[in-house]
Amino acid sequence: MENDTKPAESGSTFSLENILGDNHEALEHPGLKQQELDAPTTAAQGWDEESANRPAAEGFCVECEDQPAQVSCKNCEDNYCGVCFAAQHRKGTRKQHVTTPLAGISTMNVEKDHNSTSMTTADGQNSDAELDLIAAGSSITPFLGAQPAVGANVGEWFVERSKFIPLRLTFNERKYLRLLEAALQVSEYTDRIDTLGFGLSKAKRIVHQIRELCAILSGLVLSADYKLGQELFTDRDFQRNEEFYQHIFELGRRHKIMNPDKMRTTYGKLIYLLQDSQSSEVKDMLSFSCVKPTKTVYSVLEKHDALDLLRDDLISVATKEIYADGRSRRDVQKDIKSKERAIETLATRYQREGLNQEQVRQCLYSIGDNHAFLRTNRDPCERMIHHLKTYFHPTQAKDPKHSLAIRSGKGGARLSHDHAKQYAYVLQSLTLWREILHDMFRLWSLAEQDLLSDSVAYRLRDTGQGLNRVQAAPKTLRMMHTILHRAQQSVGSWVGSSAIHMGDHNVPNALMFIDKYSQIYRILLPVCNTLLHIPGLSEKPALRSYIEDEFGSTDNCMREILSDFFRHGFDGSGADNFFDAGSCIDGRLTSAWNWCAQLEKKRYFPVFLLTGFIGFDGEW
């Protein structure tokens, strides 16, 4: 009898070999078996489908629930961290609330006029020292403006910027990238894992997660190296190939940051797969981590003690973008030759053992890619701000027909603003988008840190748009508050709400946040390009006649497009209820997308088509 029972006991052991075996359905995780028995009395956590509404943990902020509380508001009778207190008490009667530092906080500085989110703590609880410095104010971490001009002293601009600039992929790395994309393309990971799974216990869901993760990892190794893959299937020694897994997954993450248009269907699978791999149960079974820090320009140069490259004034020449619009071929060729000489000079000057000339060039090309990203994503915001200031007066409409005033219930608007208030509202929204896109690489880095954190669990919930992983994003939210504060200081006054949705049904997690704001240029760039090409249409007699008959003049046509966009692209519309749109930070972008959806019904839509407009998801 004993001999008969031993194999059964061995076959039910929760090990990697049995998980990959045929009898995986009968397995139970030993650490979770008791939790299932106590399920009726245990609050849902981590991967559970729903989580009970629990109050903030003792010692943490009542608003964000993930930062240590640093100040107590006597009027609200709640404890806040410095950033949330400043955001919630920025104006109105809350501005006059009385506060006291909490016990255990040695130093605390929250200005009563709430014009600053600066704070200094000595409690030692927050290990993100750099993020604290960013939130502490511009006197410590200065705002990095546009690229230094050619010939100017670059100072520390490139040093700070390069900390978040991913390194461009090499030719051999792109081979592995295609392999990763192919594997993720055919994977049904999220379809199988992110499901309520009626009757499926939490322990068995963990088994399914590990099986899916192991299948993808094994397929990648087998495709890259058949012999190594055979050894993996035979011995199941995943830890032996740890560096390979970490490297290939890092390639995908790095490529996506540099190219937001790429991996649009596979990046989500990759991040969610890595998110699951960070759980303690999966880590115990695999005996290694699939995640490593993204390789940046700064990390490569720091490793080889070559950071002086980023302080060399010649780097502004070696990384500048060369424009051909309105310039002669001779001038363009002259700039190209000058840039090539600068690249070769720097490559020769800073090569050393372990860092050859090609790697130095790769770093310079990566910085140039960053400039191209800013031009494509951030500059449309600058151009729209320029159009706003050029065609419209800040306080009164030049023409009643082109007034920016909106009224709730008219034309789908949910806000009521006069011309001056709407002008300020549009200006501050565009300014905020510009600031976000300027720091997008930093935000992306923080978003991945939040998503892949092993200390912040997610909950699978129905947010009204299907099942989503709802997860707090403390680092991303903290940086967003800092950017919002910077935008508020830039424009002076602030119209509307300053609430930032993160980790709720509107923006479930940091991945949704990044995806939302990386689409801004898709809205603004087609509008900017249409406005740019309208004067060219009037050079053709037939088209000029059409524009004059329909709009009166080319200038009136451009003004009508801009006035309609500034009115109804920022009118609080776009959600299925009043609370999910409006004037909050994310609602502004929702309104703009709603305007895009209505473009075909506008009387100026033929003008868009005549200028080459394809769509807001097309190539521009």
C-alpha positions as CSV (number, residue, x, y, z in Angstrom):
1,M,0.0,0.0,0.0
2,E,2.8,2.4,0.9
3,N,4.5,1.8,-2.5
4,D,1.2,2.6,-4.3
5,T,0.6,5.9,-2.5
6,K,4.1,7.3,-2.8
7,P,3.9,8.0,-6.6
8,A,0.6,9.7,-6.2
9,E,2.0,12.0,-3.5
10,S,5.0,12.7,-5.6
11,G,2.9,13.5,-8.7
12,S,0.8,16.0,-6.8
13,T,3.8,18.0,-5.6
14,F,3.7,21.7,-6.6
15,S,6.9,21.7,-8.7
16,L,7.8,23.0,-12.1
17,E,8.0,19.4,-13.5
18,N,4.5,18.6,-12.4
19,I,3.2,22.0,-13.6
20,L,4.4,21.2,-17.1
21,G,3.1,17.7,-16.9
22,D,-0.2,16.2,-18.0
23,N,-1.8,16.1,-14.5
24,H,-1.5,19.8,-13.8
25,E,-5.2,20.3,-13.2
26,A,-5.0,18.4,-9.9
27,L,-2.3,20.5,-8.4
28,E,-2.8,22.8,-5.5
29,H,-0.4,25.5,-4.3
30,P,0.5,24.6,-0.6
31,G,0.8,28.2,0.5
32,L,-2.7,29.0,-0.8
33,K,-4.7,26.0,0.1
34,Q,-5.5,27.3,3.6
35,Q,-6.4,30.7,2.1
36,E,-9.0,29.1,-0.1
37,L,-10.6,27.4,2.9
38,D,-10.7,30.8,4.7
39,A,-11.9,32.6,1.6
40,P,-15.3,33.7,3.1
41,T,-13.5,35.5,5.9
42,T,-10.5,36.8,4.0
43,A,-10.5,40.0,2.1
44,A,-9.7,39.7,-1.6
45,Q,-6.2,40.7,-2.5
46,G,-3.7,40.5,-5.4
47,W,-5.1,38.5,-8.3
48,D,-8.6,38.1,-6.9
49,E,-11.3,39.4,-9.2
50,E,-12.8,41.9,-6.8
51,S,-11.3,43.7,-3.9
52,A,-13.3,44.9,-0.9
53,N,-13.2,48.7,-0.3
54,R,-10.6,48.9,2.4
55,P,-9.5,52.1,4.1
56,A,-6.0,53.4,3.7
57,A,-3.4,51.5,5.7
58,E,-2.3,53.2,8.9
59,G,0.4,55.7,8.2
60,F,-0.4,56.1,4.5
61,C,-2.1,58.9,2.6
62,V,-5.9,58.7,2.5
63,E,-6.0,59.9,-1.1
64,C,-3.4,57.9,-3.0
65,E,-3.1,55.1,-0.4
66,D,0.4,54.2,-1.4
67,Q,2.6,57.1,-0.1
68,P,3.5,57.6,3.6
69,A,1.3,60.3,5.2
70,Q,3.2,63.4,6.1
71,V,0.7,66.0,7.1
72,S,-2.7,66.0,8.9
73,C,-5.5,68.3,7.8
74,K,-7.5,69.4,10.9
75,N,-10.5,70.4,8.8
76,C,-10.7,67.3,6.7
77,E,-9.6,65.1,9.6
78,D,-7.5,63.1,7.2
79,N,-3.8,62.4,6.7
80,Y,-2.1,63.2,3.3
81,C,1.2,62.9,1.6
82,G,2.7,66.2,0.5
83,V,1.8,65.9,-3.2
84,C,-1.9,64.9,-2.6
85,F,-2.4,67.5,0.1
86,A,-1.2,70.2,-2.4
87,A,-3.4,68.9,-5.1
88,Q,-6.5,68.6,-3.0
89,H,-6.1,72.0,-1.2
90,R,-5.0,74.1,-4.1
91,K,-7.9,76.5,-4.2
92,G,-11.3,77.4,-2.7
93,T,-12.1,77.0,0.9
94,R,-9.8,74.1,1.3
95,K,-6.9,76.5,0.6
96,Q,-7.4,77.9,4.2
97,H,-7.4,74.5,5.9
98,V,-5.1,74.2,8.9
99,T,-2.4,71.5,8.9
100,T,0.0,69.9,11.4
101,P,3.0,67.6,10.6
102,L,2.5,64.0,11.6
103,A,4.6,62.5,14.4
104,G,7.8,61.0,13.2
105,I,8.2,63.4,10.3
106,S,11.3,65.4,11.2
107,T,11.0,68.0,8.5
108,M,8.0,69.0,6.5
109,N,7.3,72.0,4.3
110,V,4.0,72.4,2.7
111,E,3.4,76.0,1.8
112,K,0.0,77.2,2.9
113,D,-0.7,79.0,-0.4
114,H,-0.1,75.7,-2.1
115,N,1.9,77.3,-4.9
116,S,4.5,74.5,-4.5
117,T,4.5,70.8,-4.0
118,S,8.0,70.9,-2.5
119,M,8.6,68.8,0.6
120,T,11.5,67.3,2.5
121,T,11.2,64.2,4.6
122,A,13.7,62.4,6.8
123,D,11.6,59.3,7.6
124,G,13.7,57.1,5.3
125,Q,10.6,55.2,4.2
126,N,10.7,56.2,0.5
127,S,13.7,54.7,-1.3
128,D,12.9,56.6,-4.5
129,A,15.3,59.4,-3.7
130,E,15.5,60.7,-7.3
131,L,11.7,60.9,-7.6
132,D,11.6,62.8,-4.3
133,L,14.1,65.3,-5.7
134,I,11.9,65.8,-8.8
135,A,8.8,66.5,-6.6
136,A,10.8,68.7,-4.3
137,G,10.8,71.6,-6.8
138,S,12.7,73.1,-9.7
139,S,15.4,74.5,-7.5
140,I,16.8,71.0,-7.0
141,T,16.0,69.4,-10.3
142,P,15.7,72.1,-12.9
143,F,13.2,71.7,-15.7
144,L,15.0,70.6,-18.9
145,G,13.8,72.8,-21.7
146,A,14.4,72.4,-25.4
147,Q,17.7,71.1,-26.8
148,P,20.6,73.5,-26.4
149,A,21.4,75.5,-29.5
150,V,24.4,74.5,-31.7
151,G,27.5,76.2,-30.3
152,A,25.9,76.8,-26.9
153,N,27.2,75.3,-23.6
154,V,25.2,72.1,-23.1
155,G,25.9,71.9,-19.4
156,E,24.1,68.9,-17.8
157,W,21.1,68.9,-20.3
158,F,22.2,65.7,-22.1
159,V,23.3,64.1,-18.9
160,E,19.9,64.4,-17.3
161,R,18.0,63.6,-20.5
162,S,20.0,60.5,-21.4
163,K,19.0,58.8,-18.1
164,F,15.7,58.0,-19.7
165,I,16.7,57.7,-23.4
166,P,16.7,53.9,-24.4
167,L,19.6,52.7,-26.5
168,R,18.9,52.0,-30.1
169,L,18.8,48.3,-31.0
170,T,21.7,46.8,-33.0
171,F,21.2,44.6,-36.1
172,N,21.6,41.4,-34.1
173,E,19.2,42.6,-31.4
174,R,16.6,43.2,-34.0
175,K,16.7,39.5,-35.0
176,Y,15.7,38.6,-31.4
177,L,13.1,41.4,-31.4
178,R,11.3,39.8,-34.5
179,L,11.5,36.5,-32.7
180,L,9.8,38.0,-29.6
181,E,7.1,39.8,-31.6
182,A,6.3,36.6,-33.5
183,A,5.9,34.6,-30.2
184,L,3.8,37.3,-28.6
185,Q,1.7,37.7,-31.8
186,V,0.4,34.1,-31.6
187,S,0.2,34.0,-27.8
188,E,-3.2,34.1,-26.2
189,Y,-1.8,34.9,-22.8
190,T,-4.1,37.6,-21.7
191,D,-7.1,35.8,-23.2
192,R,-6.4,32.8,-21.0
193,I,-5.2,34.6,-17.9
194,D,-7.3,37.7,-17.6
195,T,-10.6,35.9,-17.2
196,L,-12.9,35.5,-14.3
197,G,-12.7,31.7,-14.7
198,F,-15.8,30.7,-12.9
199,G,-15.1,27.7,-10.7
200,L,-11.3,28.2,-11.1
201,S,-9.5,28.6,-7.8
202,K,-6.7,31.1,-7.3
203,A,-4.1,28.3,-6.9
204,K,-5.1,26.8,-10.2
205,R,-4.9,30.2,-11.9
206,I,-1.3,30.5,-10.7
207,V,-0.6,27.1,-12.3
208,H,-2.1,28.3,-15.6
209,Q,0.0,31.4,-15.5
210,I,3.2,29.5,-14.9
211,R,2.3,27.0,-17.7
212,E,1.7,29.8,-20.2
213,L,4.8,31.7,-19.1
214,C,7.0,28.6,-19.4
215,A,5.5,27.7,-22.8
216,I,6.5,31.1,-24.2
217,L,9.9,31.1,-22.7
218,S,10.6,27.6,-24.0
219,G,9.5,28.5,-27.5
220,L,11.7,31.5,-27.6
221,V,14.8,29.5,-26.6
222,L,14.0,26.7,-29.0
223,S,13.6,29.2,-31.9
224,A,16.8,31.0,-31.1
225,D,19.0,27.9,-30.4
226,Y,17.6,24.5,-31.0
227,K,20.3,22.7,-29.0
228,L,19.8,25.0,-26.0
229,G,16.0,24.6,-26.4
230,Q,16.3,20.8,-26.3
231,E,18.3,21.0,-23.1
232,L,15.6,23.3,-21.6
233,F,12.8,20.9,-22.4
234,T,14.8,18.0,-21.1
235,D,16.1,19.5,-17.8
236,R,13.6,22.4,-17.4
237,D,16.5,24.5,-16.0
238,F,15.1,27.9,-16.6
239,Q,17.5,29.6,-14.2
240,R,20.4,28.6,-16.4
241,N,19.0,30.8,-19.2
242,E,18.1,33.7,-17.0
243,E,20.2,36.3,-18.9
244,F,18.7,35.3,-22.2
245,Y,15.2,35.7,-21.0
246,Q,15.9,39.0,-19.4
247,H,17.7,40.3,-22.4
248,I,15.1,39.4,-25.0
249,F,12.2,40.8,-22.9
250,E,14.2,44.0,-22.3
251,L,14.7,44.4,-26.1
252,G,10.9,44.5,-26.6
253,R,10.4,47.1,-23.8
254,R,13.3,49.3,-25.1
255,H,12.0,49.1,-28.7
256,K,8.5,50.1,-27.7
257,I,9.6,53.2,-25.8
258,M,11.6,54.4,-28.7
259,N,8.8,53.6,-31.2
260,P,5.4,54.1,-29.6
261,D,3.7,53.2,-32.9
262,K,5.3,49.7,-32.9
263,M,4.1,46.5,-31.0
264,R,0.6,48.0,-30.6
265,T,-1.0,44.6,-30.0
266,T,1.9,42.7,-28.4
267,Y,3.4,45.2,-25.9
268,G,0.4,44.8,-23.6
269,K,0.9,41.0,-23.6
270,L,4.6,41.4,-22.9
271,I,4.0,43.8,-19.9
272,Y,1.2,41.7,-18.4
273,L,3.3,38.6,-18.8
274,L,6.3,40.2,-17.0
275,Q,3.9,41.6,-14.4
276,D,2.7,38.1,-13.6
277,S,6.3,36.8,-13.6
278,Q,7.1,39.3,-10.8
279,S,4.7,37.6,-8.3
280,S,6.4,35.7,-5.5
281,E,4.7,32.4,-6.4
282,V,5.9,32.5,-10.0
283,K,9.4,33.6,-9.0
284,D,9.6,30.7,-6.6
285,M,8.8,28.2,-9.3
286,L,11.0,29.7,-12.0
287,S,13.9,30.5,-9.6
288,F,14.7,33.7,-11.5
289,S,13.3,37.0,-12.6
290,C,12.4,37.9,-16.2
291,V,12.8,41.6,-15.6
292,K,16.0,43.7,-15.7
293,P,16.4,47.5,-16.0
294,T,16.1,49.0,-19.5
295,K,19.4,49.8,-21.1
296,T,19.8,53.6,-21.6
297,V,22.4,55.9,-23.1
298,Y,23.4,57.0,-19.6
299,S,23.8,53.5,-18.2
300,V,26.1,52.5,-21.1
301,L,28.3,55.5,-20.8
302,E,28.4,55.4,-17.1
303,K,29.5,51.8,-17.1
304,H,32.5,52.7,-19.2
305,D,33.2,56.0,-17.5
306,A,32.4,58.1,-20.6
307,L,29.8,60.5,-19.3
308,D,32.0,63.4,-20.4
309,L,30.6,62.7,-23.9
310,L,27.3,64.1,-22.8
311,R,29.0,67.3,-21.6
312,D,30.9,67.9,-24.8
313,D,29.5,70.9,-26.6
314,L,30.0,69.1,-29.9
315,I,27.2,66.7,-29.0
316,S,24.6,69.3,-30.0
317,V,25.9,69.3,-33.5
318,A,26.2,65.5,-33.6
319,T,22.6,64.9,-32.5
320,K,20.7,67.8,-34.1
321,E,17.9,67.1,-36.6
322,I,18.4,68.4,-40.1
323,Y,15.3,69.9,-41.8
324,A,15.0,70.3,-45.6
325,D,11.8,72.5,-45.7
326,G,12.5,75.8,-47.3
327,R,16.2,75.3,-47.6
328,S,18.6,74.8,-50.5
329,R,20.2,71.4,-51.2
330,R,23.6,73.0,-50.6
331,D,22.7,74.1,-47.1
332,V,21.2,70.7,-46.2
333,Q,24.3,68.9,-47.5
334,K,26.5,71.3,-45.5
335,D,24.6,70.4,-42.3
336,I,24.8,66.7,-43.0
337,K,28.6,66.8,-43.5
338,S,29.0,68.9,-40.4
339,K,26.9,66.4,-38.4
340,E,28.9,63.4,-39.7
341,R,32.2,65.0,-38.8
342,A,31.0,65.7,-35.3
343,I,29.8,62.1,-34.9
344,E,33.2,60.7,-36.0
345,T,35.1,63.2,-33.9
346,L,33.2,62.2,-30.7
347,A,33.4,58.5,-31.6
348,T,37.2,58.8,-31.8
349,R,37.6,61.0,-28.8
350,Y,35.5,58.9,-26.4
351,Q,36.3,55.3,-27.5
352,R,38.0,53.2,-24.9
353,E,38.3,49.6,-23.7
354,G,34.9,48.0,-23.7
355,L,33.3,51.0,-25.6
356,N,34.2,51.0,-29.3
357,Q,33.4,53.7,-31.8
358,E,30.3,51.9,-33.1
359,Q,28.8,51.9,-29.6
360,V,29.6,55.6,-29.2
361,R,27.8,56.2,-32.5
362,Q,24.9,54.2,-31.3
363,C,24.6,56.4,-28.2
364,L,24.6,59.5,-30.3
365,Y,22.0,58.1,-32.8
366,S,19.8,57.2,-29.8
367,I,19.9,60.8,-28.6
368,G,19.0,61.9,-32.1
369,D,16.0,59.5,-32.0
370,N,14.9,61.2,-28.9
371,H,14.9,64.6,-30.7
372,A,12.9,63.1,-33.5
373,F,10.4,61.8,-30.9
374,L,10.0,65.3,-29.4
375,R,9.6,66.9,-32.8
376,T,6.8,64.4,-33.7
377,N,5.0,64.3,-30.4
378,R,5.7,67.5,-28.5
379,D,6.0,70.1,-31.3
380,P,2.4,69.8,-32.5
381,C,1.4,71.1,-29.0
382,E,3.6,74.1,-29.5
383,R,2.1,74.7,-33.0
384,M,-1.4,74.6,-31.6
385,I,-0.6,77.0,-28.8
386,H,0.9,79.3,-31.5
387,H,-2.3,79.1,-33.5
388,L,-4.4,79.8,-30.4
389,K,-2.5,82.9,-29.6
390,T,-2.3,84.1,-33.2
391,Y,-6.0,83.7,-34.2
392,F,-7.8,84.4,-30.9
393,H,-7.7,87.1,-28.3
394,P,-7.2,86.0,-24.7
395,T,-10.2,87.9,-23.2
396,Q,-12.7,88.7,-26.0
397,A,-13.6,87.3,-29.4
398,K,-12.5,89.2,-32.4
399,D,-15.6,87.9,-34.3
400,P,-18.7,86.6,-32.6
401,K,-18.9,83.9,-35.2
402,H,-15.5,82.5,-34.0
403,S,-16.0,83.0,-30.3
404,L,-14.7,80.1,-28.1
405,A,-17.6,80.3,-25.7
406,I,-19.4,77.0,-25.0
407,R,-22.6,76.2,-23.1
408,S,-23.5,72.9,-21.5
409,G,-26.0,71.0,-23.6
410,K,-25.3,72.9,-26.8
411,G,-23.4,71.0,-29.5
412,G,-22.7,68.1,-27.0
413,A,-20.7,70.3,-24.6
414,R,-20.8,69.4,-20.9
415,L,-19.0,72.6,-19.7
416,S,-20.1,76.2,-19.7
417,H,-17.3,78.7,-20.4
418,D,-17.2,82.2,-21.8
419,H,-14.6,83.1,-24.4
420,A,-11.9,84.1,-21.9
421,K,-12.4,81.1,-19.7
422,Q,-12.4,78.7,-22.6
423,Y,-9.2,80.3,-24.0
424,A,-7.4,79.8,-20.7
425,Y,-8.8,76.2,-20.5
426,V,-7.5,75.3,-23.9
427,L,-4.1,77.0,-23.3
428,Q,-3.5,75.2,-20.1
429,S,-4.6,71.8,-21.5
430,L,-2.2,72.2,-24.5
431,T,0.5,73.4,-22.1
432,L,0.0,70.3,-19.9
433,W,0.1,68.0,-22.9
434,R,3.4,69.6,-24.0
435,E,4.9,69.1,-20.5
436,I,3.8,65.5,-20.4
437,L,5.2,64.7,-23.8
438,H,8.4,66.4,-23.0
439,D,8.9,64.1,-20.1
440,M,7.3,61.0,-21.7
441,F,10.4,58.9,-21.6
442,R,10.8,59.5,-17.9
443,L,7.1,58.8,-17.4
444,W,7.4,55.6,-19.4
445,S,10.3,54.5,-17.2
446,L,8.3,55.1,-14.0
447,A,5.2,53.5,-15.5
448,E,7.1,50.3,-16.1
449,Q,8.5,50.4,-12.6
450,D,5.0,50.6,-11.2
451,L,3.6,47.9,-13.5
452,L,6.5,45.5,-12.8
453,S,6.6,46.2,-9.1
454,D,6.5,43.1,-6.9
455,S,5.0,45.0,-4.0
456,V,2.0,46.5,-5.7
457,A,-0.5,43.9,-6.7
458,Y,-3.3,44.3,-9.3
459,R,-7.0,43.3,-9.2
460,L,-8.9,42.0,-12.2
461,R,-12.1,44.0,-12.4
462,D,-14.8,44.9,-14.8
463,T,-14.3,48.7,-15.4
464,G,-17.2,49.1,-17.8
465,Q,-14.8,48.5,-20.7
466,G,-14.2,44.8,-20.1
467,L,-11.9,43.1,-17.6
468,N,-8.9,45.2,-16.8
469,R,-6.0,44.9,-14.4
470,V,-6.5,47.7,-11.8
471,Q,-3.3,48.6,-10.2
472,A,-2.0,51.6,-8.3
473,A,0.9,53.6,-9.9
474,P,2.5,55.6,-7.2
475,K,5.6,56.7,-9.0
476,T,3.8,57.7,-12.2
477,L,1.1,59.5,-10.3
478,R,3.7,61.4,-8.3
479,M,5.5,62.5,-11.4
480,M,2.2,63.5,-13.0
481,H,1.4,65.7,-10.0
482,T,4.8,67.4,-10.4
483,I,4.2,68.0,-14.2
484,L,0.8,69.3,-13.4
485,H,2.2,71.7,-10.9
486,R,4.8,72.9,-13.4
487,A,2.1,73.5,-16.0
488,Q,0.0,75.4,-13.5
489,Q,2.9,77.6,-12.7
490,S,3.5,78.2,-16.4
491,V,0.0,79.4,-17.2
492,G,-0.7,81.2,-13.9
493,S,-4.3,80.5,-13.3
494,W,-6.1,77.1,-13.6
495,V,-9.6,76.4,-14.9
496,G,-11.4,73.2,-14.2
497,S,-10.4,70.2,-12.1
498,S,-6.9,69.1,-11.4
499,A,-7.9,65.5,-10.5
500,I,-5.6,62.8,-12.1
501,H,-7.2,59.4,-12.6
502,M,-4.8,56.5,-12.0
503,G,-5.6,53.0,-10.8
504,D,-9.4,53.4,-11.1
505,H,-12.0,52.4,-13.7
506,N,-11.1,55.4,-15.9
507,V,-7.3,54.7,-16.1
508,P,-6.9,51.2,-14.6
509,N,-3.1,51.1,-14.6
510,A,0.1,52.8,-15.8
511,L,0.0,51.0,-19.1
512,M,-3.4,52.5,-19.9
513,F,-2.0,55.9,-18.9
514,I,1.0,55.7,-21.2
515,D,-1.1,54.4,-24.1
516,K,-3.5,57.3,-23.6
517,Y,-1.0,60.1,-23.6
518,S,1.2,58.6,-26.3
519,Q,-1.7,59.2,-28.7
520,I,-1.8,63.0,-28.4
521,Y,0.2,63.6,-31.5
522,R,-2.3,61.4,-33.4
523,I,-4.9,64.1,-32.7
524,L,-2.9,67.3,-33.1
525,L,-0.6,66.4,-36.0
526,P,-3.3,65.8,-38.6
527,V,-4.9,69.1,-37.6
528,C,-1.6,71.0,-37.8
529,N,-0.7,69.4,-41.2
530,T,-4.2,70.4,-42.6
531,L,-3.7,74.0,-41.4
532,L,-0.2,74.0,-43.0
533,H,-1.5,72.9,-46.4
534,I,-4.6,75.0,-46.7
535,P,-2.7,78.1,-48.1
536,G,-1.3,75.8,-50.8
537,L,-4.9,74.8,-51.8
538,S,-5.7,78.4,-52.7
539,E,-3.0,78.4,-55.4
540,K,-5.3,76.2,-57.5
541,P,-8.2,78.3,-59.0
542,A,-10.9,75.7,-58.5
543,L,-10.0,75.0,-54.9
544,R,-9.6,78.7,-54.1
545,S,-13.1,79.3,-55.5
546,Y,-14.5,76.5,-53.3
547,I,-12.9,77.8,-50.2
548,E,-14.0,81.4,-50.9
549,D,-17.6,80.3,-51.6
550,E,-17.8,78.1,-48.6
551,F,-15.8,80.0,-46.0
552,G,-15.2,83.5,-47.4
553,S,-11.4,83.2,-47.4
554,T,-8.5,81.0,-46.6
555,D,-8.0,82.7,-43.3
556,N,-11.7,82.2,-42.3
557,C,-11.4,78.5,-43.2
558,M,-8.4,78.1,-40.9
559,R,-10.1,80.1,-38.2
560,E,-13.3,78.0,-38.4
561,I,-11.4,74.8,-38.0
562,L,-9.4,76.1,-35.1
563,S,-12.5,77.7,-33.3
564,D,-14.4,74.4,-33.6
565,F,-11.5,72.3,-32.4
566,F,-10.8,74.7,-29.4
567,R,-14.5,74.7,-28.5
568,H,-15.6,71.1,-28.9
569,G,-12.3,69.4,-28.6
570,F,-12.2,70.8,-25.0
571,D,-15.9,70.8,-24.0
572,G,-16.0,67.9,-21.4
573,S,-17.8,65.5,-23.8
574,G,-16.9,62.0,-24.8
575,A,-17.9,59.7,-21.8
576,D,-21.1,57.8,-21.3
577,N,-21.8,59.6,-18.0
578,F,-21.1,63.0,-16.5
579,F,-18.5,61.9,-14.0
580,D,-16.1,60.2,-16.5
581,A,-15.4,63.2,-18.6
582,G,-15.7,66.9,-17.7
583,S,-12.7,69.1,-16.9
584,C,-10.4,66.6,-15.1
585,I,-6.9,66.0,-16.5
586,D,-7.9,62.8,-18.4
587,G,-11.3,64.1,-19.4
588,R,-9.6,66.8,-21.6
589,L,-8.1,64.1,-23.7
590,T,-11.4,62.2,-23.9
591,S,-13.1,65.3,-25.3
592,A,-10.4,65.7,-27.9
593,W,-10.9,62.1,-29.1
594,N,-14.6,62.7,-29.2
595,W,-14.1,65.6,-31.5
596,C,-12.0,63.4,-33.8
597,A,-14.9,60.9,-34.0
598,Q,-17.2,63.7,-35.1
599,L,-14.9,65.1,-37.8
600,E,-16.7,63.5,-40.7
601,K,-19.9,65.4,-39.8
602,K,-18.2,68.8,-39.9
603,R,-18.7,71.1,-43.0
604,Y,-15.0,71.6,-43.3
605,F,-14.2,67.9,-43.5
606,P,-13.7,68.1,-47.4
607,V,-10.8,70.5,-46.7
608,F,-9.1,67.9,-44.6
609,L,-9.4,65.4,-47.4
610,L,-8.1,67.8,-49.9
611,T,-4.9,68.3,-47.8
612,G,-4.2,64.6,-47.8
613,F,-5.9,63.6,-44.5
614,I,-6.2,59.8,-44.2
615,G,-7.3,59.5,-40.6
616,F,-6.1,60.0,-37.0
617,D,-4.5,56.6,-37.2
618,G,-2.8,57.1,-40.6
619,E,0.7,58.0,-41.7
620,W,1.5,61.7,-41.6
